[in-house]
Amino acid sequence: MRLVILPGDGIGPEISSATVEILQLLNETLSLDLACDTHEIGLARLGREGTTFPMEVLEACRSADGILLGPVSHATYPSRAEGGVNPSGELRIQLDLYANIRPSRSRQGLPHWGRTPMDLVIVRENTEGFYSDRNMFWGSGEFMPTPDVALSIRKVTSGSSYRIAKAAFELARTRRRKVTAVHKANVVKVSDGLFLRETRKVALEYPDVSYDEQLVDSMAAHLVRNADRFDVVVTTNMFGDILSDEASELSGSLGLAGSINAGDTHCMAQAQHGSAPDIAGQDRANPTSLILSAAMLLDWLAHKHGQDAYARGGRLIVESVDVLLKDPATRTPDVGGRLGTKAFTTALIQEIRRLGDAWKPSRS
Ligand code: NAD
């Protein structure tokens, strides 16, 4: 199985290298037969070659079995004409990674900031919505007719709404069988009306899954007040981006939130957070988000290829992270601990080894 690793900018190289260490450990202990191929992207590549995301890297991703993308500092990239291509948006469009799956789960022994514990997954549409870089075949979805007027186009299609709803209901069948659609159809009546029309159509196909709807503004409050009432939440691109950061911070920290971007043929693991330039290069970043994203990728590969060992690798990561987070002595600073990125990774390696040994069948 070939994985492409794209370390990215800011804290990206630190947390990517921590994640690759964990993957290598699982590769050895579970004989996964994984090969990792690293490509530089982002600001370092821009300085050297005039582009943040060369075409050859896109092609390497297209032919790989999975991708691990570190966070990128795309807010500081120059325009596309000057080489500033956002690798995250580009990969989502080019490989049709339409479903951004973003779980948020509070953990026993770790403080959560919402009023109730939570265990929910935000399923965010990834290929259209209010993202001007993915709304047009050619050109940008933002315009400036005069220096004082700016317009931005939000695209919603029936096909993309239907397939993201389908992904949400399929996921709900593996969980507590509840889907909530989040929207603002009281104001953006036409576009969110279309999103809801398709989601309701899918809901009828899943009579075993309960379905309700929530306006996005009150959803922001409900996440703080009673997030325990949600299981799978399906929504359009920008609402999903914002609500998932809120949910993961409320569950304990943005640094704990794994995610994948999945399509029908490709999958990319990517932390929910950004490149955190304020702490880059200081050994202070929490690598958990990217490591849990890698666990989700292993699980996706396990289902796609019928490889149980990959699913076992994913579970080993998730349970070992939970063990470390229970104890303040094995946490990073963003969750009230003192371990640096490297020390946390070493502790995680030890825990994965310990748990892996405990899971082996006894020989007696
Ligand atoms: P951010 O997520 O990078 O940081 C927000 C806050 O959370 C910061 O205080 C940061 O230090 C902290 N933080 C984030 N990840 C952390 C981690 N793993 N461990 C500990 N603390 C962590 O958001 P931002 O500051 O708004 O954006 C910075 C850059 O990231 C921008 O260029 C933005 O465009 C980019 N960005 C990239 C992605 C992506 O690559 N997927 C997503 C969001 C933002």
Residues whose N, C-alpha, C, O or C-beta is under 5 A from the ligand:
A	BS01	NAD	G70 P71 V72 S73 H74 A75 T76 S88 G255 A271 Q272 H273 G274 S275 A276 P277 D278 I279 R284 A285 N286 D334
